[in-house]
Amino acid sequence: MEYPPSSLPILFRHNGHRNNMGPDAEELLKEFENLCTLRVRMPISSDLSNPRNFIAKLFSLYNKVLNIRRC
């Protein structure tokens, strides 16, 4: 099936439902005082021998990993 160039991707259909999930979730989570949101954008798994595992890469490159940002 071919789609015309003018058709919108699924991500932008349904009044932006999927686009608003992240901001909506953050708005709901503001009610909690001691909460930090982690946004994982790299592959992470329990298999530390996997070369694509971000945690394994960090531990192989650095002796100490520390980055604290106030939420």
CYANA upper distance limits for C-alpha pairs under 8 A (distance plus 0.5 A):
  3 TYR  CA      7 SER  CA      7.05
  8 LEU  CA     12 PHE  CA      6.76
  8 LEU  CA     13 ARG  CA      7.29
  9 PRO  CA     13 ARG  CA      7.35
 11 LEU  CA     16 GLY  CA      7.59
 11 LEU  CA     18 ARG  CA      6.55
 11 LEU  CA     19 ASN  CA      7.32
 12 PHE  CA     16 GLY  CA      5.65
 12 PHE  CA     17 HIS  CA      8.26
 12 PHE  CA     18 ARG  CA      7.87
 12 PHE  CA     19 ASN  CA      7.50
 13 ARG  CA     17 HIS  CA      7.86
 16 GLY  CA     20 ASN  CA      6.76
 17 HIS  CA     21 MET  CA      7.07
 20 ASN  CA     24 ASP  CA      6.35
 21 MET  CA     25 ALA  CA      6.48
 22 GLY  CA     26 GLU  CA      6.76
 23 PRO  CA     27 GLU  CA      6.67
 24 ASP  CA     28 LEU  CA      6.89
 25 ALA  CA     29 LEU  CA      6.68
 26 GLU  CA     30 LYS  CA      6.81
 27 GLU  CA     31 GLU  CA      8.42
 29 LEU  CA     35 LEU  CA      8.30
 36 CYS  CA     71 CYS  CA      6.80
 37 THR  CA     71 CYS  CA      8.47
 42 MET  CA     53 ASN  CA      8.30
 42 MET  CA     54 PHE  CA      6.52
 43 PRO  CA     52 ARG  CA      7.08
 43 PRO  CA     53 ASN  CA      5.96
 43 PRO  CA     54 PHE  CA      6.25
 44 ILE  CA     53 ASN  CA      5.54
 44 ILE  CA     54 PHE  CA      6.07
 44 ILE  CA     55 ILE  CA      6.90
 45 SER  CA     53 ASN  CA      6.71
 47 ASP  CA     53 ASN  CA      7.95
 48 LEU  CA     53 ASN  CA      6.98
 48 LEU  CA     55 ILE  CA      7.78
 48 LEU  CA     56 ALA  CA      5.73
 49 SER  CA     53 ASN  CA      8.26
 49 SER  CA     56 ALA  CA      7.64
 50 ASN  CA     56 ALA  CA      8.06
 51 PRO  CA     56 ALA  CA      7.75
 51 PRO  CA     57 LYS  CA      7.76
 52 ARG  CA     56 ALA  CA      8.47
 52 ARG  CA     57 LYS  CA      8.10
 53 ASN  CA     57 LYS  CA      6.92
 54 PHE  CA     58 LEU  CA      6.78
 55 ILE  CA     59 PHE  CA      6.81
 56 ALA  CA     60 SER  CA      6.58
 57 LYS  CA     61 LEU  CA      6.67
 58 LEU  CA     62 TYR  CA      6.46
 58 LEU  CA     65 VAL  CA      7.83
 59 PHE  CA     63 ASN  CA      7.16
 59 PHE  CA     64 LYS  CA      8.40
 59 PHE  CA     65 VAL  CA      8.32
